[in-house]
Each structure stands twice: as C-alpha cells, then as structure tokens.
C-alpha cells in the first residue's frame, strides 16, 4: 500500500453514533484508513487527548462577494470559517443574486482562488421565474433561496408563486431554503409603526412579529407537503414554529428545520439596549432560560434538524448607519457558531455526537454534499477538526476574522476550543489562525449534469 500523506493518531473520533479512539489515514485528500493501526505516513499528528470532529458544514452563509464586499468578501469570511472549524459552506449573497446559469458561471469564475474552504452556491428564486429552476439545478447550484417577503431587495413569493416554484423543484428533485415571514403582516405593521412616528429599536419586535413568521411557515410547510417538494425552513426562531414544522413532517412533508445560535442565546429584549446590533430577522424570540432550554432540546431530539450560522455581517459603522429602519439586517456568525456548539456540549445542552450530526452530517445530507462532506469515514474528504474539550476561552470582538470585526457573543466565556482544521487533509488553520493559501474548491450540487468545471 502506498504511503499515507497524513496520519492523525490517537484522537477520539466523534461521529453521530458514538466516539472511539482511532487513527485516521489520509491520502490524496481523502480518508483511506480508519482503525487502530499505525502505518507509515509522510506526516504524523499526535491527537492524543483531543476530539476529532468532522469539519463543519455551514449551509446558510452570506459573504456579499460580489455585491457588497465592503461588508464581507470570500477571503475574510472563509478565513473565519477555517479558523472556527468550518470546512464547507453554502453561500448566497443578496447583493448580486444568482438568477441564471450565466450568473452562476460568472460567480464561480470570480471566486476562483478566493476561498479558504470548499463552497457550494445557492441561487435566488424569483417570483414568476420558475422556468429557471431546471437549468440552474442541472448547472450545479446547491439549493434555491426563497423569500416569502420582500427582504434585502429580493422580492417575496406569494402563496401562488411559492407553490409554482415548489412544484418545479419537485420535478427536478431540487431543494429550497425558505425564509418565512408573511409580507402582508410585516407591511401592515410597518405602516402602523411609521404612522405612529416610531423609530425606537423596539419596533423590530412588532414589525417582524411572531405571527408573521408562523403564518408564512404554515403556508410554506403545507405547500411543501402538497407539492412533494424538498425544503428547509430557514432560521426557525422559536418552539411554536419548530413544532409546527414537525407536525407537517409527520404528515409526510419532506421538510427540514434550520437552527441558528442567535435563537438559543440572544434574548428578545436585547434589541432595546443593543439596537441595530440585534437587527436580524426573524428577530430573537427567547425571553427566559426555559425558552433556551427548550430550543436546545428541540435540536438535540432532531425536531430542529441542523445548525447554521446565517452569517450576514456588517461592520459596526455600517450597523450604526441609518437607524433601526434602514440599517442592514443580519449578524456575523462564522467565527462563533462552532464555538457555541462545542460549549453547549461541554455544558450538557448537547453531546459532541450531536455536533457531528447537526453541523456536519445532517446539512451535508439535506443538500446533497454527502458522502464526500459531513462525515469521518473511508472515502470521505479528509475535512477534520481537532478539539481540546477542556480548554476555556472568551469570545472577543478583537479575535473575529470576519470583516464585521465584532460578534454578538463578545465577552462570552466558552469551554472547548478548535486547535486545528484540515481541509482535504491539508492544515488550513491552527489555533484560530488560518495557515494555508486559499485552496477551497467549488462543490457542484447534486443535480449537476456537467461537473467538468469543478475539476482541479
């Protein structure tokens, strides 16, 4: 047998079904050996005392590149990913939406050599353009991003338009990520609030209301089931929405539910003090520690199927510009999501096996990145993260790699830290410091007919 390029020796390998002390042999970027033997390798890394997790798969990322690179670009955003233990992302920027195959090819060309991690790309679904679904899916997008309300300059889908889109994706076997807020309710709330002259930060709670989210989710989930489509409800913000998604799933809907850390750890009333630094939508909903406990339970038990960051950064200066009505929506999250999950495992809200499931296996399976991504197994890409579960650190704005330069979790002490990140067997970050050139590759989606452009 040919010599290995890399041997990670003595670590505790974590999968969704358990953990075991094993050696991982890597050749040509893939795992070729997973056992207790110690063959010769060009490089041997002693992982004794460390956990080995599959590289994070973050499937809801906005890097604004091209479009608004002053907010974030691929080099800075994927530095944050690599440093935190994320090795694959799926990205879509609203500033330069992918609506045609030509858009997709231009973006692939633009991003060549700009990413530290591997990446898929999503397309934006446009009302009245369901005829674009077939070509975009077969060209290699990962999923379609669909809004039910006009947001970020992207028009929202009515129920009729959403049904048409979902029916088209069902024919192709494509998957959609659905941002669910009912436009009639958000528009009406905005009209009333502005008529009252409100410009305080508290308007966010009433403007992007719980009812607006739940009404849109109810319609979308029903249409997913009726059309036979595959979809994910994006950034589920509270228990009521999660349980409704689960009930439609029980009726046969092929429907996943995406979780994000902000709905576990940030409180609804923080916007009153933090203002635009808590402007994201749907907003934070948790009011009590009981709410947080219930959200972790929903994630642990699979009602919430997977975790993503919904990384949508703006700098502090950009967040301060325009007040609560006009400042950008969104939070930075690639720097912190893995850290939040590891700390949750250390505190007992999750297990490390849960992390391997919700931030690697489940999103990779939902979006067709499996089996190359999202797992530690023979034949998979050697995307690996070495974690010291005992180390403690504090999340700080000054340590953020994103162009945002801040984190909503600034000052939060966490247990467990990522020591090394490997992408296809190459060390790309060590002690939160990216170490390699930008070697990330485009990942063609599950529907791609011609993948020749993706060859190295």
N, C-alpha and C positions, 0 to 999 in steps of 0.2 A: 504494500500500500504506500502511496506517495506520502511524503512528509506533510504534516499539518502546517498551516500558516500560523495558527494561534491555538493555544490550549488554555482555557480558563479552568484552573484546577482547584478543587476543594471547596467550592462555593455551594451554598444551599440553593438549588434551583427551585423556583416557585412557579407553579402552573395553577390554573383554576381549580384543579382537583387535588392539589397537595404540594408538598415540598420534600425534596430529597437531596442529599449531598451527592453531587455528580460532577464529572469533568465534561467540559464542552469542547469538542474539537471542531475547528473551522478550517475549511479550505475553499479558496476562490469565492469568499464572501458568504458561504452557506455553512450551516451546521451539518457535519457529516458523521459526528460521533457524539453520543450522549450516554455515558456509562461511567464505570469506576476505574477503567484502565488509564494508564499514563503513557501514551505513545510519544515519540519524539516530535517536537514542534519547533518551528523557527523562533516563535516567541511563546514563553510560558508566563502566565499571570497567576500569582497566588491569590485566590479569592477566599481563603480560609476565614471563617468568621463573618463572611458577608452573604447577603442575599443576592441572588441573580434573578432579576425580573425581565420579562420581555420588554423591549423598547416600547415606550408609549405610542399609541396610535390616536392622535387628536384629530377628529373629523369635522370640527367646526372652527375654522380659523380664517381671519380676515387680515391680510398683510398689505393691502392697499397698493399693490405693485403689479402692473402700472395702475395709475388712477390718482392716488393721493400719497405718494411716497414720503411726504413731509410728516405724515402720521406714523407710517411704518413701511418698511420695504422687506424684501425677502432676505437679504443678508442679515439685517438686525433681528427680524422676527425668528428666523430659523437658528440664529445664534442662541436666542432664548430657549428655543425648543431643545437643541442639543445639550445645552448646559443643564437643563432640568431633567433630562432623561427621556425626551420625546424623540423618536426616530422617524416617524411618518406623520404627515399631516394631510388633510384635505382642505384646500383653500378656495375662497371666493371673495373677490373684492367687489363692492357695490359701485365704486367709482369708475370702473372700466369693466362692466359686466360681460361675461361670455354669453353671447346670444346666437352665434353662428359657428359653423365649423372653421371658417376663416378666422374668427376671433380666437378660437381655441388654438389654432396653429400659430398665430402671431404671439399669443401669450407663452406658449411652450418655447418658442424661439427666444423671446425676450428673457425668459427665466433661466436659460441655459447658463450654468456656471454661477448662479446667484444663490443657491440653496445649500445649507449645511446638512439638511436631512432630505429623505425621499418625500415626494409630494404628489398627490392627485389633485385634480382641478374640478370644481363644480361649475355647472352652467346655471344661469338665471332663467327661470321660466317666465315668459312674458304673456300676459293675457291676450288671447286671440292668436297666439303663435304655437299652438300645439303641433302644427305641422313640422316644427323644427326638432321635435323630440327624437324621431328615428335617426336622423343624420348625426345629431350631437351624441346620442348614446353610442352609436356604432363608431364614432370618431374617437371615443375613449374618455369621455367625462366620467367622473365617479358617481355623481348624483345631480339632480336638479334642485336648486334652491327656489322655494315658492313662498311668496308672501300673500297673506290674506288681507293685508292693509298696506297702503302706500307708505313706505319707510325707506329712508336713505336714498330717495329719488327713484326707487324701484316701484312700479305700480302694483297694487294689490289685486288679487283674484277674487271675483265674486264667487258665490257657490257654483253658479253655472260654469264659469271659466275654470274653476278648480276641478269640477267633475270631468270636463273635456280633457284637461291636462292629465288627470289621473288615468282616465281611460286609455289615452295614448301611451302612457308609460306601462300600463298593464300589458298592452300588446307586445311591447319590446322586452318586458322583464326588467325595466329600469326602476330605479328607486328615487324617491324625493325626500327632501328635508323641508318640513313645513313650519314656517313662522306663523303662529296663530294668534291674531288679535282681530276682533271684529271691527271693521272700518266704520260702520255706521255708529257704533258706540264710542269709539275714540274721537271721531269727528264731532259728534254731538257734544261730548264732554269738553273738547277744545273750544267749541263755540261758546258754551256757557261760561267756562272759566275765563276766557278772554273778555267776554261781555262784562264780567264782574271786575275786570281790571287786575286779575290775579297774575302775579309774576314771581311769587314766592316758590321755593323749592317744593313745598308740599303739594303743588298742583300735579306732580308726577303720579302720585298715588291714585288720584281721581281720574286723571287723563288716561293713563294706561291701566285700566281697572281690572280687578279680578274677573268681573263679569265679561269684559271684552275678551279676555283670554279664554275663559271657559266656553263661551258661546262659539267662538271660532274653532276651538278644539272639538266641540261636539259635532259641528257640521263636517269638519275635515275628517274626523275619525269615521263617521258614518259613510262618507263618500269613499274613503279608502276601502272600507269593507264592501260596499255595494259594487265598486268597480273592479275589485280583485287586485288592486294595485299594491305595491310595497312602499312603505313610507315610514318616516320618523317624525314624531312631534318634537320640534326643537325646544331647547331650554325650558323644560317643564318647571314651573316656579313654585308649585305648592301641592299639597296632598290631594286636594279635591280634583285637580286636573289629572294627576297621576292615576288616581283610582278610576276616573272616567276612561282614560286610555286603556287601563287594564280590563275594564268591563267590555269594551269594544273588541279587545284582543280575544277575550273569552268567547265572543260571538263569532270569531273567525277572521277578524281584521289582521292583516299582516302588518303590524304596527309596532314600531319601537318607540321608546320614550327616552329622550336625552336629558341627562342631568348636567348641571354646571355648579362649581363650588360656591358661587355667589348666592345661590338659593339655599345653601346649607349654613353659611357662616355670616352673611350680612343680614342686618335687620331692616324691616320696612321703614322705621322711623329715622334711620341714619341719614336719609336724604335731607331731613330738616336741618341737620348740622353740617353735613358734608356737601350739600348742594349738587352741583354738576358732577362731582366726583362719584356720585351714586346715580347718575343718569344713565340707565340702561333699560332695555325693555324686552320682555316684561320686567318690571322692577322687582326688587327684593320683596318677598312676602312674609318671611318669618317674623313673628312677633315675640315668641317665647322660646325658651330652651326646649320645651316639649315639641314645638314645631320642628326644630333642628333634629331632635332625636327621631321623630317620625320620618323625616326625609332620609336620614341615614338608613333606617330600617327598610324603606322602600327601595333604596339602592342595593342594600345587602340581600334582599329577597328577590331581586330581579324584576320588580314592578317598574322601577326605573332601570332600563336595560344597560345603559353605558354612560360614561362620563366624557365630557369635552370641556374645553376652556371657553368657547365662544370669544376667543381673543379678538378684540376690536378696539385697539388702543388709540388714544390721543394724548398729546403731551399736556402737562399741567397748564401751560399757557393757552393751548387750544381749548381745554376744558373751561378755562376762565372767560373765554370769548363768547359773548352773545347771550349770557344768562341761561336760565333753565329752559326756556322755549327753544333757543337756537343753537346751543352748544351741541356738539356731537354726542350721539348715543354711544354707549359701549365702555368696556373695561379692558385693561390688559390682563392676560391670564396665562400665557405660555410659560412665563417664569415661575409660576406658583402652583399650578394645578397638581403636578406630580407630588410636590412637597406637601400639599394639603392632604392628598390621599395617603401618603406614607404616614403622616402624623395621625390621621384618622385610624390607621391600622395600629399604630403604637398605643393609641388611647382606647382601642377596643370597639370603635364605631364600625370598623370594617376589619377584615382579615387581609393579609398580604395576598392570599389566594383571590380575594375579591378584586384587588387592584389588577392582578393579571387578567381577570375576566372583564372588568368594566372599562379599563383604559388600554386594553390591547386586544384580547380575543373577540369580545362582542362587537366593538366597532369595526374591526377588520372583517368579521363575518357579515355584518349588516351591509357593508359597502363593497364587498367583492374583492377585498385586499388579501383575504385568506386563500391559501395556506402559506403564502410567502411571508406575510406580515402577521403580527399579532400572536405569535406562539414561539415557544422554545421546543423545537423538535427537529429530527433529522429531515433535511431537505428544505427547511425554512431559512430565510435570510438570517444571518447572524447579527440581529439587532438586539443588543443586550445591555442591561443596566446593572451595575454593581452598587449595592446599597448597604451602608452601615446603619443598621436599625437602631443603634443605641446613641449615636451622636446627636447632639442638640445644637440648634442654631436659631437665629432670629431673622425672619424675612424683613428686608430693608429696601427702601427706595434706591439707595446707592448701589445695590447689587443687581439691579434689574438690567438685563441686556436689551430688552425692547427699547425702541425709540421713545416710548412713552416716558420712561425714566421714573416710574412710580408704580406702586402696587396697592390695591385696596386693603391688603393684608399687612401693610407696613407696621412693624413692631410686634407682630405675632410670633411667639416662640413655638417652634415645631421640633418634634423628635424624629430622627432618621434623616439621612442625607445621601444624595446621589454622589458617589465618588468617581465613577467612570461611565461613559456612554460609548457604545460601539455601534457603528452603522455598517452592516455587511462585513463585520469582522475588523473594521478599521476604527481605532480610537479617535473619536471626534470631540470629546470633552473630558476633562479631568478636573475634579474639584471645582465644578461650576465654571471652568474656563475652556471654551472651545479651542481645540488644538490643531485642527486639520484644515486644509483648503476646502472650499465649497464643492463637495463631490456628490451632493444629493441629486438623485435622478427623478425624472417624471415617471409616475406609475400610471400606465394606461388602465382604464376602468374595465369592468367585467364584460361590457358589451362591445369592446373594441374589436373591429374586424381586421384592421391592418395595424400591427404594432411595430412595424419596421422602424418608425421614427424614434421608438423608445430604446433601440439597441445602443449600447455604449460605443 
